[in-house]
Amino acid sequence: RERKLALAVSTVGGKLLGLAKADRVPYVQLPDTHIQPRMALGYGFLSLLTLIGETEGIAEAAKAAMLNAHDFEEQGKALAERLHGSVPVIYASNRNQSIAYNWKIKLNETGKIPAFCNVLPELNHNEMTGFDSQPSTKQLSDKLRFLFLRDADDHPRVQRRMDITIKLYEERGLRAEELLMTGTGFTKIVSCLLVADWCAYYSAERYGVEAEQVPMVEQFKKLIEKAGQ
């Protein structure tokens, strides 16, 4: 506000909503469903589309909202079983970076397991050389399992890079598989992330950990608050 920038607020409530009302700042008040932020992606996304006036985007997002989450349960459950005992590394094209990152978040917070992500073509310049396993380093990557998010709308050169990267990894004894992103537009994104949700949920169940809460984050917040006093 001091820099004279346009402001808008998206919030469930609390102090932020009070400030928005007091300062006459445009806002969207999200429903207070008591769910974790990672599970409220739809609410946050729709609020952003609303604030920027993307009526066409809202109409398209409404189609994705009609998806039945349970239609993706078995796919996610089977993937969790294949990933069990390993550290997932999620790969996608640069245009799908946020989707790969969201997979990582879900596996971290819901599955309570280490997970990492990266994008093509960037990883072809650096990360993959870390997996050019030699006898002295092979044990470092034995726990990893690579999941490539395959999107038919990616640039053909990126798709060729993905094919070759998978080939090189498999030649080195690394475990890699593809997940085909299906549908179009927001439906494709939501479908892919529903598989991630179920995969993370069943990973938590398989490891015998609680899926929803994030106690380490809450502990961190308390320590940060205490340190700032």
N, C-alpha and C positions, 0 to 999 in steps of 0.2 A: 504493500500500500504506500510505503514511503517513496518507492520508485515510480509511483503513478501507473503501476501495471494493473491490467484488468484481473479481477479476482473472481473465483467461484469456489464453492464448498460442496463436498460430498461427504456425508457423515451420518452415523446412526443417531447421534445426539450429543449431549454433554456440553462442555465448555465451548467447543468449536461451533456447534449450532447456535449457542447463545451469542457468540461474537458475530456470526454471520447475520443474525437477525438484528442485532444492535447496530451494526455498520451498514445494514441494507445491502448486503452482498448476496448475489444469486446463489441459491443452494438447492441441493437435492437431499432430502432426508430418507435414508435407507431404512427398511424395516428392521426392527430389533429382534432378530431371530435367535440370538445367542449362539450363533455358529462361529467357528474359527474363520478369520479373514481369508484363508486360502480356499475355504469352501464358499465364499461369497463373491467369487469372480464374476458371476452373472450379474449380480446387483451392481457391483462396481463398474462393470463395463457398460451397462445400460445407463447408469447415472452419467458417465462420461459422454456417451452419445447424446443424451438429453441436454446436457449443458452446452454442447457445441452445436446443437440443432440438427443433428444427423437423422432426420426422419426416415430416410431410406434405409440407413443402417439399422435403426430400431426395428423396422419391418422385417429386415433380413434376420436380425437376431431373434425375433419372435419365432421364426421357423425352427431355429436351433433349440429354442426352449421347449418345443414339442417333442423332442427326442425322449425316449424312455431309457432312463439310466440303466435299468436292469438288462437291457438288450446287450450291454457291453460287459456285464458281470463275468460271464464265463471266460471271455477273452482275457480280461484283466487277471482273473484268478489263475488261469493256466500260465500266464506270463510270470506271475509272482512265484509260481512253483518252479519255473525254469530258472528264474533269477536267484532262487534261494541258495544261500551259502556263498554268494558272490557280491561284488561291489558294482552296481550298474553305472555305466558311462553312456549318457544319452547324446547322440549326434543328430544334427539336423542341418539344413541349409541355413545360410545367413538370414534369409527372409523368414524362417521359422525359428529363429533364435529364442524368441520369447516362449514358444511352446516347449522347446527342449528345457529351458530354464524352469518352466512351470512343472515339468516332469520331475526335475531334480528336487524342487521345493516339496512336492507331494511325497516323494520317497523319503526325504529327510524328515519332514515334520509328521507325516502320518505313519510312514513305515518305520521311522526311527532307525534308519540305516544310512551309512555313507552313500552318497551318490554324486556324480559329477556330470558336467555337460560341456559341449563345445560345438563349433560350427564349421562347416565346409564353405569356402575353401581354406579358411585360416589354419585349421588343424593340420592340413597337408604341408604346411611350411614349418611346423615345429612339433606339435604334440605327438604326431605319429612316430617320430624318430625315437621317442622315449619308449616305444614298444617294439623296437627292432631288437628283439630279445637275443641275448647271448647266454651261454651257460651260466655265467656269473650273475646275470640280472633277471633271468627268466622267472625266478620265484617271486619277483616284485610285481609282476603283472598276472600271475596265475589266478588271483582272486577276482580279476576284472571280467565283466561281461558287457559287451558293446551292443547297444540298441540303436539302430539307424532308423530315423523317422523318414520314411520314403514318401515323397510328395510328387505326384505326376505333373504338377504345375511348376516344379522347380526348373530352372534353366537346364537345357540338355547337357551343358558342360559340367554343371554341378552333379547331375545324375551320373555322368560318366565317372566323375571323381569318386562318387560314392561306391560305384561298382568296383573300381580299382582298389579303393581303400579296403573294402571288405575282402577282396582277393588277397591283398598283401597281408592283412591281419590273419586270415585263415592259414596262409602259407607259413606263418610264424607260430601257429598253434594257439592263436588267440580265439576266444569264443565270441562270435558276432552273429547277430540276426537282424532282420528288417521288420518294421511294423509299417504296413501300408496305410497311409492316411486316406480315408474315403470321404466322399461327399464333396460339397462345394461351399465356398465362403465360410461363414461362421459355423455352419453345420459341420464342416470338416474339422475345424478347430475344436469345437465342443466335443465331437465324437472322440477325437484323439485324447483329449484331456479326461474324458470319462473312463477310458481304458486305464489312464494313469491313476485316477482315483481308486479304481477297484484293485489295481495292481498294488498300490501303496497300502490299501486297507488289508488285503489278504497277506501282504508281506508282514504287517504288524501282527496279524493273527498267527501266522506261521512261526514267528519268533516269540510269540507269547508276550507282546508288549501292548500297552494301551494306545489306541490309534488317534484319539481326538486331541487330547491335551498336549501342551508343550512345556513341561515343567522346567526344563533347562532355560528356556527363554524367560519364563517368569522369574526364575532365580536370578538370571542375568539382569533383568530390569530392576529388581530390588537392590542388587549390589551396585548398579550404576547410580541409582537414586541415592543410596547411602554414601557412595564415593563423592557425589556432588554436593553433599551437605557441608 
